[in-house]
Amino acid sequence: MIKDICQWVLYKHLGWKKDITVGHPKKFIICLAPHTSNWDFIIGLLFSRAEGIKSNFLMKKEWFFWPLGPIFRKLGGVPVWRSKHTSMTDNLAETARKRDSFGLCITPEGTRSLNPEWKKGFYFIALKAGIPILLYGVDYEKKLIQCTKVIIPSGDMEKDMKEIKLYFKDFKGKKPEKFTIGNID
């Protein structure tokens, strides 16, 4: 029933479309960009429920206050303490290796503000766990959610990150002025 409601809201009421040409293996990282607005969370949540995709997501710990904290955790939220230098990527990679299924959605910019220096934690988690990265673009101008590319981390981070960033270069976020792929030369 939730699936049907989310499909109706996202596709019929809001008018979004999807172009998904890659399947979801049992273990994966979703690299989702651009991330320029809190609306991205709502659209992403509707999409994941409409499509029956089960994945957790990383979110800064400041959002996990009462009463939102328990709600975000129930939806799959994992709080991130940016000020602490922990081995979160190692812990998540180890969790992915141990579980039969694992899905994690990460926005590589790590913020809704303009950031040419993308975070690379999603890449290291996938590399260490030996799982693919599904590239999901959200285009508000076209009202399109697209995933047509999968990256298997090669260990050559510079080459792989360039390929990942180039995939997202034409997507328009809710606030396009807040998105950049940065310098890829």
N, C-alpha and C positions, 0 to 999 in steps of 0.2 A: 504494500500500500504506500509506504514512504517513497519507494522507487517511482511509482506512478505519479504521485503528487509532485515530486521533484522534476520528473520529465515534463509534466504539464507546465509548471512554473517556468522552468528554464527554456524549453523549446517552444512552447505554444504562447505563453503569456509574455515572456521577455524577448522572444524571437531569436535566441541563440541557435547556432548550427554547430555541428561537429564534423571533423575530418580526421578520423583515427584509422590509420592503416597498419599499425603495429599491435600485436597482441601483448597481453600482460602475462609474463611468466610468473611462477610462484614467488620469486624474489626479485625485487626491483627498487630502483630509486627513481622518483619523478623529479626532474629538473623543470620547474615551472617559472616562466618569465613572459612578459615583464610583470613586475610587482610594483605598482605605483599608487595603489589605493587600498583602503580596507575593504572595498567592494570585491577585490580579488578573492578574499576569503569566502565571501557569500557565494560568488559564482563557482568557485572551486568546490565548495561544500555541496551545492546543488548538483554540480556535474558528477562528483564522485558518487553521490547517492542515486542519481538518475541512471548511472551506468553500472552500479553495483561494484565499484572499485573500493577495495578496503586498503587504506593506507593511513599511517600516522603522519603528523606534520610537526615541524619545529616552529616554535613561537617564543618570542622573548618573554622572560619570566614575569615581567611587569603586567602582563595581561591575565595572569593567574591569581587574581584577587577574588575575594568573595563578592558576588555569587558566580562570577564568570569562570573561576578556576575549575570547579568541579564539572561545569558544562564543557569547557574546552578539553579537559581530560577524557570525559565520556565520548567526545567526538573524535578523539585520537591525538590530542595535543600533547606535545612533549616540551616542557619548559626549558629554555636555554638561558643559562647564566653567563652573559657575555663577559662580565668582569672577572670571572674565575677562569684560570687556565687549567682546564680539566682535559682528560682524554676522551671527550665525548665521541669523536670520530672512531677511536679504537673500540669504545664500549658498544657503539651502534653497529660497527662492522662485526664484532664478536656475536652480538645478538642476532644479526642477520645470518651468520654462519651456522649458529646453533638451531635456529627455528626452521620448521618445514616451509613456512611461508613468511614473507617479510615485504612490506611496502612502506616507503617513506617519501613524502613530498617535501621538497626544499626549494625555496626561492633563492637563486644564487646571488642576487644583489644584497641579500641580508637586511634590506631596509626598503622603505617606500620612497626614500629620497634618491636623488641622482647619485649613482655610485659606479664609476668606471672600473673600480677594483673589486670584481666579484669574489665572493667567498668560495673557497675550494673544498670545503668539508664534504659536500655531496660527492665530489669526485673521489676523495680519499676513502670514504665509506665504501663506495662501489668497488674501487680498486682492491682494498683490503679484504672485502667480502667476496670478491669474484662475481659480482652481479651487474646486470646492465643498467644503464641510465636511459630512461625514456624522456625524450624532449617534448614538453608540452608548452605550446605557445597560446596565449590568450590575447585575441585581437578585438578590442572594443569597437574599432571603426567598422569592421566587417561582422561583428558579433559572432566570432568564430573561435572555437577551441580546437586546436590542431596538434596531432602527434603523428608525424610521418617519419621520424628518425629515432634510431636507437644507437647509443654509443656503448661499446664495450671498452672500458678503460685499458689503454695499452701500456700505461706507465710513462709514456711521453706526454706529461701533463700539458706542456706548452702547445703541442700539436693538437691534442684532444680538446683543450679549452678554446683554441681558435675555431675549431670545427663547431663546437657547441655554441659559441657566441655568434658565429655567422648564421647559424640556423635561426636565431632570434632577431636578426637585424631588421627585418621588415614588419615585425609585430608592433601594433600600436596599443599601448596601455591606456587605461582610463585617463591618466594624466601623462600624455606622451613626452612632455618636456622633462619628466622625471626618470626617463629611461635612456640608458646608453649601453652599448656593448664595450665601450672604452677603446683603447688602442690595441689593435690585434696584430700589429706588424712585428 
